[in-house]
Amino acid sequence: MTRAKSPTVAELIARSWVSFVGSGPGDPDLLTVRAADLIRQADVVVTEAPEHAGLVRALLGLPELSADADTKASEADDAEGEEQTPAGPELVDGGFGEDGQPLTHAARAKVIVKQAKRGLRVVRLLAGDPFLYASGPEEAQACAKAGIGFEIVPGVSSVAAVPAYAGIPLTSKDHREVAVVTCGDRVDWTRYADNRTLVLLSAVEKIGEVAKALIAAGRDAATAVAMTRVGTTTEQQTVTSSLEHIAADARAARMAAPAVVVVGDVVDLREKLSWFETKPLFGWRVLVPRTKDQAASLSIGLRGHGAVPEEVPTISVEPPRNPLQMDKAVRGLVEGRYEWIAFTSVNAVRAVREKFEEYGLDARAFSGLKIAAVGDKTAAAIAAWGLRADLVPSGEQSAAGLLADWPEYDEVLDPINRVFLPRADIATETLVAGLIELGWECDDVTAYRTVRATPPPAPVRDAIKSGRFDAVVFTSSSTVRNLVGIAGKPHPTTVIAVIGPATAKTAEEHGLRVDVLAPKPDVDELVRALADFGAARRAAMVEAGEPVTKPSDRKPTARRSSRAKA
């Protein structure tokens, strides 16, 4: 057998390709569609900023890397027996060398060329836009010199994006001209003495000198100035002032790079147009104690209101210890033993579907069977299987709501009087007792187990107990019990939000004061209720003339005696 010939260096270079991709100003949602596609296809991603590795992993749905050895070990244990998640592209640090020092433009270019010569698909991530105040031109020239093909994928530049997130338009009907200035040592500030809007980069350390130079050049000392640090992220902070006072105000606010400074009358529009920093949960660090596969939708909703969700698994969903009961019930379903099947959670739908796939069955096995769902989310999971729920509560989406609409058994109309109820091992008996009262017989089957997850790393446990989380959202009684069990009780200053009365009761039994109760047991309603609470809290502070703070900023005080309801 002839051994395949290894490609030559020339052949590798001929097939190599580098995509210089702008990662935007910081908010990962501002990554372009083209940029996201290239990252997904890349063999190697050369990063620039420390947050780029996390951006790539988040985009590809890969788990975050943890420095905590116990956490890594537990993650490995959880993955045992499951299909392993692909490792993703190789990540190469293009920002710093092995000595920890920032790389020069020339050194970065060498890194890019070296990676490209391997004949792989290389993505070079650059903050903002590759060709705007970045090292993209130098690195692209190095590729051209080495005969390596490349492309430029523009990104959203911080020049426009950061002011936009601060609520400051760079142009208006009365101000049409903009100048972007990098604040080096040899800027002739007399060129900017007119009333043009100025966008200043690298100005934080020199803002006092720059302001004096602009005033000396003829700018009015009262000219409005805004300085925004880490713009487009939930750590964004903006200080508005004037040329005369910006240096002192920036020092008082402890402003630091990276920051963008805007000088001009357009800054005054921020008072009416600030939209990002005024979100009801802006900057709130919110603990999301849920199962690993259920946290995503809740976190997305929280981010939409400006929060920083931190997912901490407290429950692990596992198969039942004895699968024979589930096997028997599924066989009975196929053989026509049941009139109804009642799903009380998305996990129950998933468990039955997995058992079907194990037997080589599909949705056709449900022919002639009536299907009940405890709520809209469960009904949606059923619909994703190609089925339709015949019964969804018209009122409260809970076991009680399901019972309220469930028909009594009728010997004439119902040929079979048995209900298949696949549930968690810790489910309450409310539904079973109610169905029996209505004349039905129930096969109450353990479809899955909910067990307590591994404790989170020590820094997270400490943050929970010391009040560094602004809020915790509980979506079930078990999340309350398990969080307290693995990490301890949240600090009294932390806002407690719960999905329903049963969860509220459990929280109170564990010594927690409930601040927010969703009007109905639904994740979206829970997020909305917490956002309404945050908006009301912010409005009260603004009306009282107080600075807007987060719950984690305040001193421990007596908690409110009344529960907030949306």
PEDA-V496024 format. One record per residue. N is the residue number from 1. PHI is phi as a letter, one per 20 degrees, with the letter a starting at -180 (999 if undefined). PSI is psi in whole degrees, -180 to 180 (* if undefined). Layout:
n:N phi:PHI psi:PSI
n:N phi:PHI psi:PSI
This chain:
n:1 phi:999 psi:134
n:2 phi:e psi:128
n:3 phi:f psi:138
n:4 phi:f psi:137
n:5 phi:f psi:132
n:6 phi:f psi:141
n:7 phi:f psi:147
n:8 phi:f psi:168
n:9 phi:g psi:-41
n:10 phi:f psi:-39
n:11 phi:f psi:-38
n:12 phi:f psi:-43
n:13 phi:f psi:-39
n:14 phi:f psi:-32
n:15 phi:e psi:-5
n:16 phi:f psi:156
n:17 phi:b psi:136
n:18 phi:c psi:130
n:19 phi:d psi:114
n:20 phi:e psi:109
n:21 phi:d psi:127
n:22 phi:f psi:126
n:23 phi:e psi:-3
n:24 phi:n psi:-174
n:25 phi:e psi:-8
n:26 phi:q psi:-42
n:27 phi:f psi:117
n:28 phi:f psi:-22
n:29 phi:f psi:-12
n:30 phi:e psi:2
n:31 phi:f psi:137
n:32 phi:f psi:161
n:33 phi:f psi:-42
n:34 phi:f psi:-42
n:35 phi:f psi:-45
n:36 phi:f psi:-42
n:37 phi:f psi:-43
n:38 phi:f psi:-39
n:39 phi:f psi:-40
n:40 phi:f psi:-30
n:41 phi:e psi:-8
n:42 phi:f psi:148
n:43 phi:e psi:-36
n:44 phi:c psi:135
n:45 phi:c psi:119
n:46 phi:e psi:115
n:47 phi:e psi:169
n:48 phi:c psi:-50
n:49 phi:e psi:154
n:50 phi:g psi:-32
n:51 phi:e psi:-6
n:52 phi:f psi:-38
n:53 phi:f psi:-44
n:54 phi:f psi:-37
n:55 phi:f psi:-45
n:56 phi:f psi:-45
n:57 phi:f psi:-39
n:58 phi:f psi:-41
n:59 phi:f psi:-37
n:60 phi:e psi:0
n:61 phi:m psi:28
n:62 phi:e psi:149
n:63 phi:f psi:148
n:64 phi:f psi:143
n:65 phi:f psi:137
n:66 phi:d psi:140
n:67 phi:e psi:-8
n:68 phi:e psi:117
n:69 phi:f psi:-39
n:70 phi:f psi:-39
n:71 phi:f psi:-43
n:72 phi:f psi:-43
n:73 phi:f psi:-42
n:74 phi:f psi:-37
n:75 phi:f psi:-38
n:76 phi:f psi:-41
n:77 phi:f psi:-43
n:78 phi:f psi:-33
n:79 phi:e psi:-10
n:80 phi:g psi:129
n:81 phi:n psi:-4
n:82 phi:d psi:162
n:83 phi:f psi:127
n:84 phi:f psi:140
n:85 phi:f psi:133
n:86 phi:g psi:150
n:87 phi:f psi:-17
n:88 phi:n psi:-175
n:89 phi:f psi:158
n:90 phi:f psi:132
n:91 phi:d psi:126
n:92 phi:d psi:129
n:93 phi:f psi:113
n:94 phi:d psi:5
n:95 phi:e psi:-35
n:96 phi:c psi:149
n:97 phi:e psi:-179
n:98 phi:f psi:-23
n:99 phi:e psi:1
n:100 phi:n psi:2
n:101 phi:e psi:146
n:102 phi:g psi:138
n:103 phi:f psi:145
n:104 phi:f psi:168
n:105 phi:g psi:-43
n:106 phi:f psi:-41
n:107 phi:f psi:-38
n:108 phi:f psi:-41
n:109 phi:g psi:-38
n:110 phi:f psi:-38
n:111 phi:f psi:-45
n:112 phi:f psi:-48
n:113 phi:f psi:-42
n:114 phi:g psi:-45
n:115 phi:f psi:-40
n:116 phi:f psi:-34
n:117 phi:f psi:-7
n:118 phi:f psi:-6
n:119 phi:m psi:24
n:120 phi:d psi:167
n:121 phi:e psi:113
n:122 phi:d psi:131
n:123 phi:d psi:124
n:124 phi:d psi:108
n:125 phi:e psi:128
n:126 phi:c psi:140
n:127 phi:f psi:140
n:128 phi:m psi:-125
n:129 phi:d psi:136
n:130 phi:f psi:-29
n:131 phi:d psi:17
n:132 phi:c psi:107
n:133 phi:l psi:46
n:134 phi:b psi:172
n:135 phi:e psi:10
n:136 phi:g psi:-45
n:137 phi:g psi:-44
n:138 phi:f psi:-43
n:139 phi:f psi:-37
n:140 phi:f psi:-39
n:141 phi:f psi:-37
n:142 phi:f psi:-38
n:143 phi:f psi:-44
n:144 phi:f psi:-41
n:145 phi:f psi:-34
n:146 phi:e psi:0
n:147 phi:m psi:24
n:148 phi:e psi:129
n:149 phi:f psi:149
n:150 phi:b psi:166
n:151 phi:b psi:159
n:152 phi:d psi:126
n:153 phi:d psi:101
n:154 phi:g psi:151
n:155 phi:c psi:167
n:156 phi:f psi:122
n:157 phi:e psi:144
n:158 phi:f psi:-21
n:159 phi:g psi:-42
n:160 phi:e psi:-36
n:161 phi:f psi:-44
n:162 phi:f psi:-48
n:163 phi:g psi:-38
n:164 phi:f psi:-42
n:165 phi:f psi:-21
n:166 phi:e psi:-2
n:167 phi:m psi:28
n:168 phi:d psi:108
n:169 phi:f psi:139
n:170 phi:f psi:-22
n:171 phi:c psi:156
n:172 phi:b psi:-180
n:173 phi:f psi:-23
n:174 phi:e psi:-10
n:175 phi:c psi:102
n:176 phi:d psi:-12
n:177 phi:d psi:139
n:178 phi:c psi:139
n:179 phi:c psi:133
n:180 phi:d psi:126
n:181 phi:c psi:127
n:182 phi:e psi:124
n:183 phi:e psi:78
n:184 phi:e psi:-165
n:185 phi:e psi:-19
n:186 phi:d psi:38
n:187 phi:e psi:129
n:188 phi:e psi:94
n:189 phi:f psi:-13
n:190 phi:f psi:-21
n:191 phi:f psi:-16
n:192 phi:d psi:31
n:193 phi:f psi:-12
n:194 phi:e psi:-166
n:195 phi:e psi:20
n:196 phi:f psi:150
n:197 phi:f psi:133
n:198 phi:d psi:135
n:199 phi:d psi:116
n:200 phi:d psi:128
n:201 phi:d psi:151
n:202 phi:l psi:42
n:203 phi:d psi:-5
n:204 phi:g psi:-51
n:205 phi:f psi:-21
n:206 phi:d psi:12
n:207 phi:f psi:-34
n:208 phi:f psi:-46
n:209 phi:f psi:-42
n:210 phi:f psi:-44
n:211 phi:f psi:-44
n:212 phi:f psi:-41
n:213 phi:f psi:-39
n:214 phi:f psi:-40
n:215 phi:f psi:-43
n:216 phi:f psi:-32
n:217 phi:f psi:-12
n:218 phi:p psi:-4
n:219 phi:f psi:142
n:220 phi:f psi:135
n:221 phi:f psi:-22
n:222 phi:e psi:3
n:223 phi:g psi:134
n:224 phi:f psi:142
n:225 phi:c psi:140
n:226 phi:c psi:134
n:227 phi:d psi:123
n:228 phi:c psi:121
n:229 phi:d psi:152
n:230 phi:k psi:51
n:231 phi:f psi:150
n:232 phi:m psi:0
n:233 phi:d psi:168
n:234 phi:f psi:2
n:235 phi:e psi:4
n:236 phi:g psi:139
n:237 phi:b psi:134
n:238 phi:c psi:134
n:239 phi:d psi:126
n:240 phi:d psi:141
n:241 phi:b psi:-152
n:242 phi:c psi:167
n:243 phi:g psi:-37
n:244 phi:f psi:-33
n:245 phi:d psi:-2
n:246 phi:f psi:-37
n:247 phi:f psi:-47
n:248 phi:f psi:-41
n:249 phi:f psi:-38
n:250 phi:f psi:-40
n:251 phi:f psi:-42
n:252 phi:f psi:-34
n:253 phi:e psi:-2
n:254 phi:l psi:44
n:255 phi:f psi:141
n:256 phi:b psi:162
n:257 phi:f psi:153
n:258 phi:e psi:139
n:259 phi:b psi:153
n:260 phi:d psi:135
n:261 phi:d psi:133
n:262 phi:d psi:131
n:263 phi:d psi:127
n:264 phi:q psi:172
n:265 phi:f psi:-22
n:266 phi:f psi:-22
n:267 phi:f psi:-31
n:268 phi:f psi:-21
n:269 phi:f psi:-14
n:270 phi:g psi:-33
n:271 phi:g psi:-33
n:272 phi:e psi:-26
n:273 phi:d psi:0
n:274 phi:f psi:119
n:275 phi:c psi:-29
n:276 phi:e psi:-51
n:277 phi:f psi:-10
n:278 phi:d psi:8
n:279 phi:g psi:147
n:280 phi:f psi:-29
n:281 phi:d psi:28
n:282 phi:g psi:123
n:283 phi:m psi:-2
n:284 phi:f psi:131
n:285 phi:e psi:112
n:286 phi:d psi:126
n:287 phi:e psi:130
n:288 phi:d psi:92
n:289 phi:e psi:98
n:290 phi:b psi:179
n:291 phi:f psi:156
n:292 phi:g psi:-37
n:293 phi:e psi:4
n:294 phi:d psi:1
n:295 phi:e psi:-22
n:296 phi:g psi:-51
n:297 phi:f psi:-38
n:298 phi:f psi:-43
n:299 phi:f psi:-39
n:300 phi:f psi:-44
n:301 phi:f psi:-41
n:302 phi:f psi:-42
n:303 phi:f psi:-35
n:304 phi:f psi:-25
n:305 phi:d psi:13
n:306 phi:n psi:4
n:307 phi:e psi:164
n:308 phi:d psi:91
n:309 phi:f psi:143
n:310 phi:c psi:111
n:311 phi:e psi:123
n:312 phi:c psi:106
n:313 phi:f psi:126
n:314 phi:d psi:-16
n:315 phi:c psi:135
n:316 phi:d psi:127
n:317 phi:e psi:122
n:318 phi:c psi:159
n:319 phi:f psi:159
n:320 phi:f psi:152
n:321 phi:f psi:-38
n:322 phi:d psi:104
n:323 phi:f psi:-5
n:324 phi:f psi:-37
n:325 phi:f psi:-43
n:326 phi:f psi:-40
n:327 phi:f psi:-44
n:328 phi:f psi:-41
n:329 phi:f psi:-41
n:330 phi:f psi:-40
n:331 phi:f psi:-40
n:332 phi:f psi:-36
n:333 phi:f psi:-46
n:334 phi:f psi:-34
n:335 phi:e psi:-2
n:336 phi:n psi:28
n:337 phi:f psi:-23
n:338 phi:d psi:150
n:339 phi:e psi:-34
n:340 phi:c psi:154
n:341 phi:c psi:132
n:342 phi:d psi:119
n:343 phi:e psi:123
n:344 phi:d psi:7
n:345 phi:a psi:162
n:346 phi:f psi:-36
n:347 phi:f psi:-36
n:348 phi:f psi:-41
n:349 phi:f psi:-46
n:350 phi:f psi:-41
n:351 phi:f psi:-44
n:352 phi:f psi:-40
n:353 phi:f psi:-41
n:354 phi:f psi:-38
n:355 phi:f psi:-38
n:356 phi:f psi:-47
n:357 phi:f psi:-34
n:358 phi:f psi:-37
n:359 phi:e psi:-3
n:360 phi:m psi:22
n:361 phi:e psi:165
n:362 phi:c psi:-171
n:363 phi:f psi:-16
n:364 phi:f psi:-21
n:365 phi:f psi:-15
n:366 phi:e psi:3
n:367 phi:g psi:127
n:368 phi:n psi:-5
n:369 phi:e psi:136
n:370 phi:e psi:142
n:371 phi:c psi:131
n:372 phi:d psi:144
n:373 phi:c psi:140
n:374 phi:f psi:-19
n:375 phi:a psi:-179
n:376 phi:f psi:-40
n:377 phi:f psi:-43
n:378 phi:f psi:-40
n:379 phi:f psi:-37
n:380 phi:f psi:-38
n:381 phi:f psi:-37
n:382 phi:f psi:-42
n:383 phi:f psi:-34
n:384 phi:f psi:-18
n:385 phi:e psi:-4
n:386 phi:n psi:17
n:387 phi:d psi:167
n:388 phi:c psi:133
n:389 phi:f psi:129
n:390 phi:e psi:-24
n:391 phi:c psi:121
n:392 phi:c psi:135
n:393 phi:g psi:134
n:394 phi:e psi:-20
n:395 phi:d psi:-122
n:396 phi:f psi:131
n:397 phi:e psi:85
n:398 phi:b psi:179
n:399 phi:f psi:-40
n:400 phi:f psi:-42
n:401 phi:f psi:-37
n:402 phi:f psi:-42
n:403 phi:f psi:-36
n:404 phi:f psi:-30
n:405 phi:d psi:-6
n:406 phi:f psi:133
n:407 phi:f psi:150
n:408 phi:f psi:152
n:409 phi:f psi:132
n:410 phi:c psi:117
n:411 phi:g psi:-28
n:412 phi:e psi:-46
n:413 phi:e psi:-26
n:414 phi:d psi:108
n:415 phi:f psi:-26
n:416 phi:c psi:143
n:417 phi:d psi:22
n:418 phi:d psi:142
n:419 phi:d psi:133
n:420 phi:e psi:120
n:421 phi:c psi:88
n:422 phi:e psi:122
n:423 phi:b psi:-179
n:424 phi:f psi:160
n:425 phi:f psi:-20
n:426 phi:d psi:14
n:427 phi:f psi:149
n:428 phi:f psi:166
n:429 phi:e psi:5
n:430 phi:g psi:-48
n:431 phi:f psi:-44
n:432 phi:f psi:-48
n:433 phi:f psi:-40
n:434 phi:f psi:-39
n:435 phi:f psi:-39
n:436 phi:f psi:-40
n:437 phi:f psi:-32
n:438 phi:e psi:1
n:439 phi:n psi:5
n:440 phi:e psi:152
n:441 phi:d psi:140
n:442 phi:d psi:134
n:443 phi:e psi:94
n:444 phi:e psi:103
n:445 phi:d psi:133
n:446 phi:f psi:107
n:447 phi:e psi:-26
n:448 phi:b psi:162
n:449 phi:d psi:143
n:450 phi:d psi:119
n:451 phi:c psi:157
n:452 phi:f psi:133
n:453 phi:f psi:172
n:454 phi:f psi:141
n:455 phi:g psi:145
n:456 phi:f psi:167
n:457 phi:g psi:157
n:458 phi:g psi:-42
n:459 phi:f psi:-35
n:460 phi:f psi:-43
n:461 phi:f psi:-41
n:462 phi:f psi:-39
n:463 phi:f psi:-36
n:464 phi:f psi:-46
n:465 phi:f psi:-29
n:466 phi:e psi:0
n:467 phi:n psi:22
n:468 phi:e psi:-5
n:469 phi:e psi:140
n:470 phi:e psi:-31
n:471 phi:b psi:157
n:472 phi:c psi:135
n:473 phi:d psi:121
n:474 phi:d psi:128
n:475 phi:d psi:2
n:476 phi:a psi:164
n:477 phi:f psi:-35
n:478 phi:f psi:-32
n:479 phi:f psi:-33
n:480 phi:f psi:-54
n:481 phi:g psi:-44
n:482 phi:f psi:-37
n:483 phi:f psi:-47
n:484 phi:f psi:-37
n:485 phi:f psi:-38
n:486 phi:e psi:-18
n:487 phi:c psi:-10
n:488 phi:n psi:172
n:489 phi:f psi:138
n:490 phi:f psi:151
n:491 phi:f psi:150
n:492 phi:g psi:-24
n:493 phi:e psi:-11
n:494 phi:f psi:131
n:495 phi:f psi:129
n:496 phi:d psi:121
n:497 phi:d psi:133
n:498 phi:c psi:158
n:499 phi:e psi:-19
n:500 phi:a psi:174
n:501 phi:g psi:-40
n:502 phi:f psi:-42
n:503 phi:f psi:-38
n:504 phi:f psi:-43
n:505 phi:f psi:-43
n:506 phi:f psi:-42
n:507 phi:f psi:-44
n:508 phi:f psi:-35
n:509 phi:f psi:-25
n:510 phi:e psi:14
n:511 phi:n psi:18
n:512 phi:d psi:141
n:513 phi:e psi:116
n:514 phi:f psi:126
n:515 phi:e psi:-34
n:516 phi:c psi:128
n:517 phi:c psi:121
n:518 phi:f psi:141
n:519 phi:f psi:-24
n:520 phi:b psi:154
n:521 phi:f psi:82
n:522 phi:b psi:137
n:523 phi:g psi:-44
n:524 phi:f psi:-39
n:525 phi:f psi:-35
n:526 phi:f psi:-45
n:527 phi:f psi:-43
n:528 phi:f psi:-39
n:529 phi:f psi:-40
n:530 phi:f psi:-40
n:531 phi:f psi:-41
n:532 phi:f psi:-40
n:533 phi:f psi:-46
n:534 phi:f psi:-40
n:535 phi:f psi:-43
n:536 phi:f psi:-40
n:537 phi:f psi:-43
n:538 phi:f psi:-45
n:539 phi:f psi:-39
n:540 phi:f psi:-40
n:541 phi:f psi:-43
n:542 phi:f psi:-44
n:543 phi:f psi:-34
n:544 phi:e psi:-2
n:545 phi:m psi:21
n:546 phi:e psi:154
n:547 phi:f psi:144
n:548 phi:f psi:120
n:549 phi:c psi:168
n:550 phi:e psi:160
n:551 phi:g psi:-34
n:552 phi:f psi:-11
n:553 phi:e psi:-22
n:554 phi:e psi:160
n:555 phi:f psi:150
n:556 phi:g psi:124
n:557 phi:c psi:176
n:558 phi:f psi:137
n:559 phi:f psi:160
n:560 phi:f psi:146
n:561 phi:e psi:-15
n:562 phi:d psi:150
n:563 phi:e psi:134
n:564 phi:e psi:131
n:565 phi:c psi:136
n:566 phi:f psi:*
